[in-house]
């Protein structure tokens, strides 16, 4: 079995071209969303698919209690170490989970990862899992990549090649698109191949990530179908004023617990 880039948290962030300033901007926007849509203070939050919870680390320093769920033991270990176990991170599948925590005021799902849940059953069980730990009226913020230009490829196809450095380590990256069935709900199947040149020798990682097609209208249907949420707002590119149809890169769906 191939190794995964998620086993290497620092390298993972460079591969995905994340910049520290992005995390800070996202947290600022999160707090503005809470101020706009909640009539009470946010004291407890849940970070879903949190990894090492970089957003949670910032919120923790602001005096907010943070918990998280993720499935990667490596990322969880890093998050626990960096927060000195102040962030309670539970190893759980995001599709369905229970955690021994009091109800939260707000939850969030960052890094454009929500569309990796591709079946109707997984989406319903996920939203019901979130609803179980969220106070009525609470806010669930979901960060989603803009989905357009669906390309139905007939065979595995190289999309992009690039290199990055994580400190002194060179990483060669190849990204592929893979075929999807005509009757699928998917937007794409993304394959990420990384050759990491460690001093002791290269390590090859491979991650295959199905991505479901999600736009505001489908998120509204999904939320309503769960019986637990309603879509109350959509925001493009961390802006409260930019029209959603002019979204450049990613958008946020704001769900409210009913």
ABEGO torsion letter per residue (X at the ends): XBBBAAABAAAAAAAAGBBAAAAAAAAAAAAAAAAAABABBBABBBBBGAEAGAAAAAAAAAGBBBBBBBABAAAAAAAAAAAGGABBBBBBBAABBBBBBBBBABBBBBGGAAAABABAAAAAAAAAAAAAABBBGBBBBBBBBBBBGBBBBABBBBABBBBBBBEABBBBBBBBBBBBBAABABABBBBBBBBBBBAAEBBBBBBBBBBBBBBAAAAAAAAAAAGABBBABBBBGGBAABBAAABAABBBBBBBBX
